[in-house]
Amino acid sequence: MGKKVLIISTSADKMGEHPTGTWLEEVATPYLFFKASGMEVAIASTKGGEIPVDAGSRGGDFYTEDCKTFEADAAAMKLFKNSLALDSLVSSITKYDVQRGPVGAYLKQTQRSTANLYRQPSIMGKKVLIISTSAEKMGEHPTGTWLEEVATPYLSFKASGIEVAIASTKGGEIPVDAGSRGGDFYTEDCKTFEADTAAMNLFKNSLALDSLVSSITDYDAVYFAGGHGTCTDYPDNPSVISAIEKMYAAGKVVALDCHGPIALTNCKKPNGEPLVKGLAVTGFTDAEETAVGLAEKVPFLIEKKFRELGAEFSAGSDWAPNVAVAGNLVTGQNPASSKSCADKVIELLA
């Protein structure tokens, strides 16, 4: 009791051109542990002032309960946003104590989720293109992209060291289905994504897919997000079809989640067969479409159509994560599958 600990953080928000910062868990967890142990804790950084946070550390499983507790703690955030400048402390640095016993034991017992980032050096430098609908209506039904299905893969890919670009069928700002910003659908990943300046710059200035098709295989994977808007501008879109067929034929990863798989409807294998024929695939199920009251408004039901095309359709429980993998083709069933779908892409790229 009465020991003093100084937590020191980076002040850099970039590594070269790569946006980064401190890894939030690596400040939050020791801070909470030290405070719980009765220690006096101060926070410093190399420049002082507010500490930049790596957006990846606020995404998915990386955004731990400790992170949430830390950011909800007014006293902690005051220290974090007004960190001491390290150079002003060096002359008296030895007034701080080093606590080795319980801290060392705690750290030895704790496995950091961030360790995953260093187990796959082969994934660094890989490039993924997230593709979204540009349609804000399906008939008269207002819609757009489903935010979680862009936010979660984006954060997962960035946290793994993957270079991410965002495109849409028309380019420019992507319309968002208002439902994906409501209640439990507006997940922590959605909030983190919309608070990320770099992510929002890509999202509001998305690339036009038709401008990328000729060089689409420069990407290591494409990831088609869902939302009912896809029912309007995915199935018969020449750029969508061409991008998928080129990537699939090249052995590159093609991933699609929720309503995203509707893009596969008119795609062909190199031998001319429907791309989904004989392959394990999934997508928003007929039961889920009926449950949301849009079975009569969509142009066709994904599950029914895929079965007609000869696919081996995997229908999981409504709203539960479910991913199907067929070689370099990855499909997710619903919004809850976005993390598992992105994780499978990362696994295939490693």
C-alpha positions as a Python dict, from the first residue, in 0.01 Angstrom:
ca = {
    (1, 'M'): (0, 0, 0),
    (2, 'G'): (122, 354, -76),
    (3, 'K'): (350, 246, -360),
    (4, 'K'): (359, 471, -664),
    (5, 'V'): (351, 350, -1023),
    (6, 'L'): (395, 552, -1338),
    (7, 'I'): (232, 409, -1651),
    (8, 'I'): (405, 541, -1961),
    (9, 'S'): (253, 543, -2309),
    (10, 'T'): (344, 639, -2662),
    (11, 'S'): (225, 973, -2800),
    (12, 'A'): (263, 864, -3163),
    (13, 'D'): (-54, 827, -3367),
    (14, 'K'): (127, 690, -3671),
    (15, 'M'): (403, 443, -3755),
    (16, 'G'): (515, 581, -4088),
    (17, 'E'): (185, 610, -4276),
    (18, 'H'): (18, 341, -4064),
    (19, 'P'): (-234, 489, -3816),
    (20, 'T'): (-176, 353, -3466),
    (21, 'G'): (-136, 469, -3105),
    (22, 'T'): (-131, 302, -2766),
    (23, 'W'): (-302, -36, -2729),
    (24, 'L'): (-584, 45, -2489),
    (25, 'E'): (-586, -281, -2294),
    (26, 'E'): (-218, -236, -2213),
    (27, 'V'): (-297, 84, -2026),
    (28, 'A'): (-639, -9, -1890),
    (29, 'T'): (-559, -346, -1735),
    (30, 'P'): (-246, -246, -1541),
    (31, 'Y'): (-413, 77, -1427),
    (32, 'L'): (-712, -109, -1284),
    (33, 'F'): (-494, -376, -1127),
    (34, 'F'): (-260, -125, -964),
    (35, 'K'): (-551, 80, -831),
    (36, 'A'): (-723, -232, -697),
    (37, 'S'): (-398, -318, -519),
    (38, 'G'): (-400, 18, -338),
    (39, 'M'): (-124, 177, -542),
    (40, 'E'): (-102, 541, -642),
    (41, 'V'): (-103, 556, -1022),
    (42, 'A'): (6, 834, -1256),
    (43, 'I'): (1, 827, -1637),
    (44, 'A'): (262, 984, -1862),
    (45, 'S'): (339, 980, -2232),
    (46, 'T'): (634, 1080, -2444),
    (47, 'K'): (481, 1418, -2531),
    (48, 'G'): (217, 1459, -2261),
    (49, 'G'): (-147, 1547, -2316),
    (50, 'E'): (-417, 1321, -2460),
    (51, 'I'): (-290, 979, -2560),
    (52, 'P'): (-380, 847, -2908),
    (53, 'V'): (-546, 503, -2913),
    (54, 'D'): (-502, 239, -3183),
    (55, 'A'): (-852, 191, -3328),
    (56, 'G'): (-795, -183, -3344),
    (57, 'S'): (-778, -200, -2966),
    (58, 'R'): (-1137, -80, -2949),
    (59, 'G'): (-1262, -348, -3187),
    (60, 'G'): (-1427, -683, -3119),
    (61, 'D'): (-1271, -901, -2851),
    (62, 'F'): (-976, -663, -2821),
    (63, 'Y'): (-1209, -414, -2652),
    (64, 'T'): (-1209, -598, -2320),
    (65, 'E'): (-1416, -542, -2008),
    (66, 'D'): (-1110, -370, -1857),
    (67, 'C'): (-1106, -126, -2151),
    (68, 'K'): (-1475, -47, -2103),
    (69, 'T'): (-1431, -3, -1726),
    (70, 'F'): (-1126, 219, -1777),
    (71, 'E'): (-1300, 446, -2026),
    (72, 'A'): (-1604, 475, -1797),
    (73, 'D'): (-1382, 581, -1505),
    (74, 'A'): (-1378, 962, -1491),
    (75, 'A'): (-1062, 978, -1279),
    (76, 'A'): (-877, 738, -1509),
    (77, 'M'): (-982, 928, -1821),
    (78, 'K'): (-873, 1258, -1671),
    (79, 'L'): (-523, 1114, -1625),
    (80, 'F'): (-530, 958, -1971),
    (81, 'K'): (-643, 1272, -2152),
    (82, 'N'): (-405, 1494, -1957),
    (83, 'S'): (-102, 1268, -1934),
    (84, 'L'): (222, 1402, -1791),
    (85, 'A'): (511, 1472, -2025),
    (86, 'L'): (779, 1214, -1956),
    (87, 'D'): (1067, 1459, -1999),
    (88, 'S'): (934, 1663, -1708),
    (89, 'L'): (956, 1359, -1481),
    (90, 'V'): (1294, 1212, -1564),
    (91, 'S'): (1488, 1410, -1302),
    (92, 'S'): (1269, 1266, -1025),
    (93, 'I'): (1172, 935, -1184),
    (94, 'T'): (1306, 727, -894),
    (95, 'K'): (1029, 853, -668),
    (96, 'Y'): (812, 592, -839),
    (97, 'D'): (830, 235, -712),
    (98, 'V'): (854, -88, -908),
    (99, 'Q'): (607, -350, -788),
    (100, 'R'): (718, -692, -901),
    (101, 'G'): (537, -951, -686),
    (102, 'P'): (160, -956, -745),
    (103, 'V'): (192, -767, -1072),
    (104, 'G'): (433, -1017, -1214),
    (105, 'A'): (215, -1306, -1103),
    (106, 'Y'): (-91, -1142, -1256),
    (107, 'L'): (74, -1082, -1589),
    (108, 'K'): (209, -1434, -1597),
    (109, 'Q'): (-140, -1574, -1554),
    (110, 'T'): (-300, -1344, -1813),
    (111, 'Q'): (-292, -1427, -2182),
    (112, 'R'): (-331, -1120, -2396),
    (113, 'S'): (-564, -1143, -2691),
    (114, 'T'): (-322, -911, -2867),
    (115, 'A'): (-73, -1198, -2884),
    (116, 'N'): (-269, -1316, -3188),
    (117, 'L'): (-128, -1021, -3380),
    (118, 'Y'): (224, -1157, -3352),
    (119, 'R'): (151, -1520, -3435),
    (120, 'Q'): (81, -1450, -3802),
    (121, 'P'): (363, -1241, -3947),
    (122, 'S'): (266, -1362, -4296),
    (123, 'I'): (-56, -1161, -4281),
    (124, 'M'): (114, -824, -4244),
    (125, 'G'): (87, -629, -4567),
    (126, 'K'): (-209, -825, -4705),
    (127, 'K'): (-477, -614, -4869),
    (128, 'V'): (-854, -653, -4830),
    (129, 'L'): (-1126, -460, -5009),
    (130, 'I'): (-1455, -427, -4820),
    (131, 'I'): (-1739, -372, -5066),
    (132, 'S'): (-2077, -223, -4977),
    (133, 'T'): (-2408, -146, -5139),
    (134, 'S'): (-2478, 209, -5251),
    (135, 'A'): (-2855, 156, -5256),
    (136, 'E'): (-3053, 345, -4996),
    (137, 'K'): (-3380, 180, -5096),
    (138, 'M'): (-3509, -166, -5188),
    (139, 'G'): (-3815, -75, -5386),
    (140, 'E'): (-3991, 168, -5155),
    (141, 'H'): (-3830, 21, -4843),
    (142, 'P'): (-3557, 252, -4699),
    (143, 'T'): (-3236, 61, -4635),
    (144, 'G'): (-2861, 77, -4704),
    (145, 'T'): (-2563, -115, -4574),
    (146, 'W'): (-2583, -292, -4237),
    (147, 'L'): (-2326, -101, -4034),
    (148, 'E'): (-2194, -391, -3823),
    (149, 'E'): (-2112, -582, -4141),
    (150, 'V'): (-1868, -310, -4245),
    (151, 'A'): (-1746, -207, -3899),
    (152, 'T'): (-1661, -548, -3756),
    (153, 'P'): (-1457, -681, -4050),
    (154, 'Y'): (-1282, -345, -4086),
    (155, 'L'): (-1170, -343, -3723),
    (156, 'S'): (-1077, -713, -3728),
    (157, 'F'): (-865, -673, -4041),
    (158, 'K'): (-693, -358, -3917),
    (159, 'A'): (-615, -519, -3581),
    (160, 'S'): (-445, -803, -3766),
    (161, 'G'): (-218, -569, -3961),
    (162, 'I'): (-412, -596, -4289),
    (163, 'E'): (-436, -298, -4524),
    (164, 'V'): (-806, -217, -4575),
    (165, 'A'): (-983, -21, -4846),
    (166, 'I'): (-1358, 39, -4875),
    (167, 'A'): (-1554, 46, -5199),
    (168, 'S'): (-1920, 59, -5294),
    (169, 'T'): (-2116, 0, -5611),
    (170, 'K'): (-2132, 372, -5692),
    (171, 'G'): (-1854, 516, -5477),
    (172, 'G'): (-1884, 806, -5236),
    (173, 'E'): (-2065, 810, -4903),
    (174, 'I'): (-2229, 479, -4816),
    (175, 'P'): (-2593, 486, -4700),
    (176, 'V'): (-2657, 312, -4367),
    (177, 'D'): (-2972, 122, -4278),
    (178, 'A'): (-3114, 314, -3980),
    (179, 'G'): (-3203, -14, -3813),
    (180, 'S'): (-2834, -100, -3779),
    (181, 'R'): (-2788, 204, -3557),
    (182, 'G'): (-3070, 104, -3322),
    (183, 'G'): (-3064, -82, -2990),
    (184, 'D'): (-2841, -389, -2966),
    (185, 'F'): (-2776, -377, -3340),
    (186, 'Y'): (-2557, -71, -3277),
    (187, 'T'): (-2267, -273, -3139),
    (188, 'E'): (-1947, -158, -2974),
    (189, 'D'): (-1771, -222, -3305),
    (190, 'C'): (-2016, 14, -3476),
    (191, 'K'): (-1948, 284, -3219),
    (192, 'T'): (-1572, 238, -3245),
    (193, 'F'): (-1585, 243, -3623),
    (194, 'E'): (-1785, 565, -3636),
    (195, 'A'): (-1549, 728, -3386),
    (196, 'D'): (-1247, 637, -3600),
    (197, 'T'): (-1158, 933, -3822),
    (198, 'A'): (-956, 725, -4070),
    (199, 'A'): (-1230, 464, -4100),
    (200, 'M'): (-1499, 725, -4157),
    (201, 'N'): (-1290, 897, -4421),
    (202, 'L'): (-1280, 570, -4616),
    (203, 'F'): (-1650, 508, -4552),
    (204, 'K'): (-1768, 852, -4660),
    (205, 'N'): (-1540, 856, -4964),
    (206, 'S'): (-1567, 495, -5074),
    (207, 'L'): (-1405, 390, -5400),
    (208, 'A'): (-1629, 311, -5699),
    (209, 'L'): (-1613, -63, -5761),
    (210, 'D'): (-1618, -33, -6140),
    (211, 'S'): (-1290, 161, -6123),
    (212, 'L'): (-1124, -130, -5943),
    (213, 'V'): (-1243, -434, -6137),
    (214, 'S'): (-958, -434, -6391),
    (215, 'S'): (-703, -466, -6109),
    (216, 'I'): (-919, -641, -5848),
    (217, 'T'): (-675, -929, -5805),
    (218, 'D'): (-424, -685, -5659),
    (219, 'Y'): (-626, -744, -5341),
    (220, 'D'): (-578, -1062, -5142),
    (221, 'A'): (-945, -1076, -5046),
    (222, 'V'): (-1276, -904, -5112),
    (223, 'Y'): (-1541, -885, -4842),
    (224, 'F'): (-1899, -803, -4943),
    (225, 'A'): (-2100, -651, -4660),
    (226, 'G'): (-2476, -693, -4645),
    (227, 'G'): (-2787, -490, -4574),
    (228, 'H'): (-3106, -504, -4780),
    (229, 'G'): (-2959, -246, -5017),
    (230, 'T'): (-2760, -532, -5170),
    (231, 'C'): (-3084, -679, -5305),
    (232, 'T'): (-3099, -374, -5533),
    (233, 'D'): (-2744, -335, -5663),
    (234, 'Y'): (-2556, -665, -5619),
    (235, 'P'): (-2721, -951, -5816),
    (236, 'D'): (-2719, -803, -6169),
    (237, 'N'): (-2429, -561, -6127),
    (238, 'P'): (-2159, -634, -6390),
    (239, 'S'): (-1882, -494, -6167),
    (240, 'V'): (-1989, -706, -5872),
    (241, 'I'): (-2011, -1020, -6085),
    (242, 'S'): (-1677, -954, -6256),
    (243, 'A'): (-1496, -880, -5929),
    (244, 'I'): (-1617, -1202, -5771),
    (245, 'E'): (-1551, -1421, -6073),
    (246, 'K'): (-1198, -1283, -6118),
    (247, 'M'): (-1107, -1320, -5751),
    (248, 'Y'): (-1253, -1670, -5725),
    (249, 'A'): (-1078, -1791, -6042),
    (250, 'A'): (-749, -1645, -5917),
    (251, 'G'): (-775, -1839, -5592),
    (252, 'K'): (-811, -1518, -5390),
    (253, 'V'): (-1045, -1507, -5091),
    (254, 'V'): (-1405, -1408, -5163),
    (255, 'A'): (-1612, -1340, -4850),
    (256, 'L'): (-1973, -1229, -4821),
    (257, 'D'): (-2193, -1188, -4513),
    (258, 'C'): (-2569, -1182, -4445),
    (259, 'H'): (-2734, -1035, -4760),
    (260, 'G'): (-2388, -997, -4915),
    (261, 'P'): (-2402, -1353, -5059),
    (262, 'I'): (-2686, -1241, -5290),
    (263, 'A'): (-2399, -1112, -5507),
    (264, 'L'): (-2315, -1474, -5594),
    (265, 'T'): (-2649, -1539, -5765),
    (266, 'N'): (-2537, -1473, -6122),
    (267, 'C'): (-2168, -1553, -6081),
    (268, 'K'): (-2012, -1842, -6269),
    (269, 'K'): (-1719, -2074, -6213),
    (270, 'P'): (-1454, -2081, -6487),
    (271, 'N'): (-1632, -2387, -6633),
    (272, 'G'): (-1958, -2192, -6671),
    (273, 'E'): (-2150, -2353, -6385),
    (274, 'P'): (-2320, -2139, -6120),
    (275, 'L'): (-2047, -2045, -5877),
    (276, 'V'): (-2238, -2179, -5577),
    (277, 'K'): (-2323, -2514, -5737),
    (278, 'G'): (-2197, -2800, -5519),
    (279, 'L'): (-2040, -2562, -5268),
    (280, 'A'): (-2113, -2514, -4898),
    (281, 'V'): (-2260, -2167, -4863),
    (282, 'T'): (-2489, -1971, -4634),
    (283, 'G'): (-2660, -1634, -4622),
    (284, 'F'): (-2964, -1468, -4468),
    (285, 'T'): (-3208, -1756, -4436),
    (286, 'D'): (-3567, -1773, -4552),
    (287, 'A'): (-3673, -1800, -4186),
    (288, 'E'): (-3479, -1486, -4092),
    (289, 'E'): (-3620, -1294, -4391),
    (290, 'T'): (-3971, -1394, -4288),
    (291, 'A'): (-3900, -1294, -3927),
    (292, 'V'): (-3802, -940, -4030),
    (293, 'G'): (-4115, -909, -4244),
    (294, 'L'): (-3939, -861, -4576),
    (295, 'A'): (-3984, -1201, -4741),
    (296, 'E'): (-4240, -1048, -4979),
    (297, 'K'): (-4030, -740, -5054),
    (298, 'V'): (-3694, -892, -5147),
    (299, 'P'): (-3652, -982, -5517),
    (300, 'F'): (-3597, -1344, -5414),
    (301, 'L'): (-3504, -1543, -5108),
    (302, 'I'): (-3132, -1617, -5090),
    (303, 'E'): (-3165, -1962, -4936),
    (304, 'K'): (-3430, -2076, -5185),
    (305, 'K'): (-3235, -1937, -5482),
    (306, 'F'): (-2907, -2096, -5375),
    (307, 'R'): (-3071, -2434, -5331),
    (308, 'E'): (-3219, -2401, -5682),
    (309, 'L'): (-2868, -2332, -5813),
    (310, 'G'): (-2740, -2654, -5658),
    (311, 'A'): (-2562, -2510, -5355),
    (312, 'E'): (-2520, -2702, -5031),
    (313, 'F'): (-2691, -2437, -4821),
    (314, 'S'): (-2615, -2429, -4449),
    (315, 'A'): (-2900, -2278, -4248),
    (316, 'G'): (-2802, -2222, -3886),
    (317, 'S'): (-3024, -2106, -3603),
    (318, 'D'): (-3188, -1768, -3654),
    (319, 'W'): (-2958, -1477, -3556),
    (320, 'A'): (-2678, -1710, -3440),
    (321, 'P'): (-2327, -1695, -3593),
    (322, 'N'): (-2286, -1937, -3883),
    (323, 'V'): (-2011, -1942, -4144),
    (324, 'A'): (-1962, -2175, -4440),
    (325, 'V'): (-1625, -2222, -4609),
    (326, 'A'): (-1572, -2378, -4950),
    (327, 'G'): (-1207, -2341, -5044),
    (328, 'N'): (-1148, -1969, -5100),
    (329, 'L'): (-1520, -1884, -5069),
    (330, 'V'): (-1643, -1771, -4726),
    (331, 'T'): (-2005, -1687, -4649),
    (332, 'G'): (-2174, -1570, -4329),
    (333, 'Q'): (-2542, -1605, -4243),
    (334, 'N'): (-2634, -1283, -4062),
    (335, 'P'): (-2496, -976, -3882),
    (336, 'A'): (-2390, -1190, -3586),
    (337, 'S'): (-2168, -1387, -3825),
    (338, 'S'): (-1960, -1086, -3929),
    (339, 'K'): (-1682, -1146, -3675),
    (340, 'S'): (-1657, -1519, -3751),
    (341, 'C'): (-1662, -1445, -4123),
    (342, 'A'): (-1382, -1190, -4089),
    (343, 'D'): (-1183, -1426, -3867),
    (344, 'K'): (-1205, -1698, -4132),
    (345, 'V'): (-1074, -1454, -4394),
    (346, 'I'): (-781, -1372, -4167),
    (347, 'E'): (-714, -1743, -4116),
    (348, 'L'): (-712, -1807, -4491),
    (349, 'L'): (-476, -1515, -4553),
    (350, 'A'): (-226, -1620, -4286),
}
